[in-house]
Amino acid sequence: MNEKLTKVLAGSRIYRDWTKAFSEMTGVPLFLRPVQATLLPDVGSGRKKWNCALFGQPNCGCKSCAQGFERIARGIAAKEDVIKCKCGCCGAAVPVRSGISLIALLHAGARSDGDLPRQKYGAALKLLGIFAEQLGGLGNQMLVQKQSGEPPVISRAKEFISQHYSEDISSGRLAKELHLSRFYFCKLFKSGTGLTFTAHLARARIERVKDLLANPNLRISEIAFQTGFQSLTHFNRMFLKLTGESPSKCRQRLRAI
């Protein structure tokens, strides 16, 4: 799923515009590198070593890159959530997360001392971190929206979910609406979206929850049940998983904007 989602994000207008502006401002190229889920269990001492080929530098074996990636992959809190290459050939990268899941690295190429002073490069990396957060949020939205070129059956399935997310719907019910067997529908949906039906439904509900949290007159429990969640425990767990924060913290952040 990470590679598919990264491709969609890289094709978005906000990414193209931001990348162009960043490169023009800093003279440093910007890349969006997908992080395959199969790579994550391999981080850590005594396991498969980090390969800087992900940054387009297969001949670099920089320990600082490996340590930075391990810290980010494990979700270890740090003052600077960034990978910095001490030898200078790989540049730097910040994580793009979908909730708490690492999906990609926003990679700034190596800087040139003559073109960009170290202090300004550090400031540019802070901006990069802010943009990475925006990309993560955009990724969740794009996963539940219709994409150009997707099969009509997938578009119809997404449309049905967007209209009935507040109900107790199942893959079996949706497959019946589309005149497909449940097994074939689930296989087709996963192939077309990179997500299971259940995962997509949860994302669609959470996107609606984020809209409703801006309304101070609605209690969080009301919002949970209005958007189809049958259990507050499940709701809180899913919200944290997909956004990286609790519903109450999200509401506080929205009020501060």
C-alpha positions as CSV (number, residue, x, y, z in Angstrom):
1,M,0.0,0.0,0.0
2,N,2.8,2.4,0.8
3,E,4.1,2.5,-2.8
4,K,0.6,3.1,-4.2
5,L,-0.2,5.8,-1.7
6,T,3.2,7.5,-2.3
7,K,2.6,7.5,-6.0
8,V,-0.8,9.2,-5.5
9,L,0.7,11.8,-3.2
10,A,3.5,12.5,-5.6
11,G,1.0,13.2,-8.3
12,S,-1.0,15.6,-6.3
13,R,-0.9,19.3,-7.1
14,I,0.0,20.4,-3.6
15,Y,3.1,18.1,-3.7
16,R,4.2,19.3,-7.1
17,D,3.8,23.0,-6.2
18,W,5.5,22.6,-2.8
19,T,8.4,20.6,-4.4
20,K,8.9,23.3,-7.0
21,A,8.9,26.1,-4.5
22,F,11.2,24.3,-2.1
23,S,13.7,23.5,-4.8
24,E,13.6,27.1,-6.2
25,M,14.1,28.5,-2.7
26,T,16.9,26.2,-1.6
27,G,18.5,24.8,-4.7
28,V,18.0,21.3,-3.2
29,P,16.0,18.6,-5.0
30,L,13.1,17.0,-3.2
31,F,11.9,13.4,-3.4
32,L,9.1,11.3,-1.9
33,R,10.5,7.8,-1.1
34,P,8.0,5.1,-0.2
35,V,9.0,2.9,2.8
36,Q,7.9,-0.7,2.2
37,A,6.3,-2.3,5.3
38,T,8.6,-5.3,4.8
39,L,11.6,-3.1,5.6
40,L,10.4,-2.0,9.0
41,P,10.7,-5.4,10.9
42,D,14.4,-5.5,9.7
43,V,15.6,-2.4,11.6
44,G,17.6,-2.8,14.8
45,S,20.8,-4.2,16.1
46,G,21.8,-7.5,14.6
47,R,19.2,-7.4,11.9
48,K,19.2,-6.4,8.2
49,K,21.2,-3.2,7.9
50,W,19.9,0.1,6.4
51,N,20.7,0.5,2.7
52,C,21.2,4.1,1.5
53,A,20.1,2.9,-1.9
54,L,16.6,4.1,-0.8
55,F,18.2,7.6,-1.1
56,G,19.7,6.8,-4.4
57,Q,23.1,6.3,-2.9
58,P,23.8,2.5,-3.0
59,N,27.5,3.0,-2.2
60,C,26.9,4.9,1.1
61,G,26.8,2.9,4.3
62,C,26.4,5.9,6.6
63,K,25.7,4.9,10.2
64,S,23.9,8.2,11.0
65,C,21.4,7.4,8.2
66,A,20.8,3.9,9.6
67,Q,20.4,5.2,13.2
68,G,18.0,7.9,12.1
69,F,15.9,5.5,10.2
70,E,15.8,3.1,13.1
71,R,14.6,5.8,15.4
72,I,11.9,7.0,13.0
73,A,10.8,3.4,12.1
74,R,10.4,2.5,15.8
75,G,8.5,5.7,16.5
76,I,11.0,6.8,19.1
77,A,10.4,10.4,20.1
78,A,13.2,12.8,19.4
79,K,13.8,16.5,19.4
80,E,14.4,16.3,15.6
81,D,12.5,13.6,13.8
82,V,14.8,13.7,10.8
83,I,17.5,11.5,9.2
84,K,20.7,13.5,8.6
85,C,23.6,12.0,6.6
86,K,26.8,13.0,8.3
87,C,28.9,12.2,5.2
88,G,26.8,14.6,3.2
89,C,26.0,12.5,0.2
90,C,22.5,11.4,1.1
91,G,21.1,14.8,2.3
92,A,18.3,14.5,4.9
93,A,14.8,13.1,5.2
94,V,11.7,13.5,7.4
95,P,9.0,10.9,7.9
96,V,5.6,11.0,6.3
97,R,3.1,9.1,8.5
98,S,-0.5,7.9,8.1
99,G,-1.5,8.1,11.7
100,I,1.3,6.2,13.5
101,S,2.3,4.2,10.4
102,L,5.4,5.2,8.5
103,I,4.6,5.3,4.8
104,A,7.3,7.4,3.2
105,L,10.3,9.6,3.6
106,L,10.3,13.2,2.3
107,H,13.9,13.3,1.1
108,A,15.9,16.5,0.5
109,G,19.0,16.0,-1.5
110,A,22.5,16.9,-0.4
111,R,23.1,20.6,-0.1
112,S,26.0,22.6,-1.5
113,D,27.8,24.9,1.0
114,G,28.1,27.5,-1.7
115,D,24.4,27.6,-2.5
116,L,22.8,27.1,0.9
117,P,24.3,28.0,4.3
118,R,23.9,25.4,7.1
119,Q,21.6,27.6,9.1
120,K,19.2,28.1,6.2
121,Y,19.3,24.4,5.4
122,G,18.2,23.6,9.0
123,A,15.3,26.0,8.7
124,A,14.4,24.4,5.4
125,L,14.3,21.0,7.1
126,K,11.9,22.4,9.7
127,L,9.6,23.5,6.9
128,L,10.0,20.0,5.4
129,G,8.7,18.5,8.6
130,I,5.6,20.6,8.5
131,F,4.9,19.7,4.9
132,A,5.4,16.0,5.8
133,E,2.6,16.3,8.4
134,Q,0.3,17.8,5.8
135,L,1.1,15.0,3.3
136,G,0.3,12.4,5.9
137,G,-3.1,14.0,6.4
138,L,-3.7,14.3,2.7
139,G,-2.8,10.7,2.2
140,N,-5.7,9.6,4.5
141,Q,-8.1,11.8,2.5
142,M,-6.9,10.6,-0.9
143,L,-7.3,6.9,0.1
144,V,-11.0,7.3,0.6
145,Q,-11.7,9.6,-2.4
146,K,-12.3,8.6,-5.9
147,Q,-9.0,8.4,-8.0
148,S,-8.8,9.0,-11.7
149,G,-8.5,5.8,-13.7
150,E,-9.7,3.5,-11.0
151,P,-12.1,0.7,-12.0
152,P,-15.8,1.7,-12.0
153,V,-16.7,-1.0,-9.4
154,I,-14.1,0.5,-7.0
155,S,-15.6,4.0,-7.6
156,R,-19.1,2.7,-6.9
157,A,-17.9,0.9,-3.8
158,K,-16.3,4.1,-2.5
159,E,-19.4,6.1,-3.3
160,F,-21.5,3.6,-1.3
161,I,-19.2,3.8,1.7
162,S,-19.3,7.6,1.6
163,Q,-23.1,7.6,1.7
164,H,-23.5,4.8,4.3
165,Y,-20.5,5.1,6.6
166,S,-22.7,5.9,9.5
167,E,-24.6,2.6,9.2
168,D,-23.5,-0.9,10.3
169,I,-22.3,-1.9,6.8
170,S,-20.2,-5.0,5.9
171,S,-18.3,-6.2,3.0
172,G,-21.0,-8.8,2.3
173,R,-23.7,-6.1,2.1
174,L,-21.6,-4.0,-0.3
175,A,-20.7,-7.0,-2.4
176,K,-24.4,-7.8,-2.7
177,E,-25.1,-4.1,-3.8
178,L,-22.5,-4.6,-6.5
179,H,-23.8,-8.0,-7.6
180,L,-20.4,-9.7,-6.7
181,S,-19.5,-12.5,-4.4
182,R,-18.0,-11.3,-1.1
183,F,-14.7,-13.1,-1.8
184,Y,-14.3,-11.6,-5.2
185,F,-15.3,-8.1,-4.1
186,C,-12.8,-8.1,-1.2
187,K,-10.0,-9.3,-3.5
188,L,-10.9,-6.7,-6.1
189,F,-11.2,-3.9,-3.5
190,K,-7.8,-4.6,-1.9
191,S,-6.1,-4.9,-5.3
192,G,-7.7,-1.5,-6.5
193,T,-7.2,0.5,-3.3
194,G,-4.3,-1.1,-1.4
195,L,-6.7,-1.3,1.6
196,T,-9.1,-3.9,2.9
197,F,-12.8,-2.9,2.9
198,T,-12.6,-2.6,6.7
199,A,-9.5,-0.4,6.7
200,H,-11.1,1.9,4.0
201,L,-14.4,2.1,6.0
202,A,-12.5,3.1,9.1
203,R,-10.6,5.9,7.2
204,A,-13.8,7.2,5.7
205,R,-15.4,7.4,9.1
206,I,-12.4,9.0,10.7
207,E,-12.3,11.7,8.0
208,R,-15.9,12.6,8.8
209,V,-15.0,12.5,12.5
210,K,-12.3,15.2,12.0
211,D,-14.9,17.4,10.3
212,L,-17.4,17.0,13.2
213,L,-14.8,17.7,15.9
214,A,-14.7,21.3,14.7
215,N,-18.3,21.6,16.1
216,P,-17.9,22.4,19.8
217,N,-21.6,21.6,20.4
218,L,-21.1,17.9,19.7
219,R,-19.6,15.6,22.4
220,I,-16.9,13.2,21.2
221,S,-19.1,10.2,22.1
222,E,-21.9,11.6,20.0
223,I,-19.6,12.0,17.0
224,A,-18.3,8.4,17.4
225,F,-21.8,6.9,17.3
226,Q,-22.9,9.3,14.5
227,T,-20.1,8.1,12.3
228,G,-20.8,4.4,12.6
229,F,-18.6,3.3,15.5
230,Q,-20.3,0.8,17.8
231,S,-17.8,1.1,20.6
232,L,-15.9,4.1,22.1
233,T,-12.9,1.9,22.9
234,H,-12.7,0.8,19.3
235,F,-13.3,4.4,18.1
236,N,-10.5,5.9,20.3
237,R,-8.1,3.1,19.3
238,M,-8.8,3.6,15.5
239,F,-8.6,7.4,15.7
240,L,-5.2,7.2,17.4
241,K,-4.0,4.6,14.8
242,L,-5.0,6.6,11.8
243,T,-4.2,10.2,13.0
244,G,-1.5,9.7,15.6
245,E,-3.4,11.7,18.2
246,S,-6.5,11.3,20.4
247,P,-9.8,12.8,19.5
248,S,-9.6,15.3,22.4
249,K,-6.1,16.4,21.3
250,C,-7.3,16.8,17.7
251,R,-10.2,19.0,18.9
252,Q,-7.9,21.2,21.0
253,R,-5.6,21.6,18.0
254,L,-8.5,22.5,15.7
255,R,-9.7,25.1,18.2
256,A,-6.3,26.7,18.3
257,I,-6.2,27.2,14.5
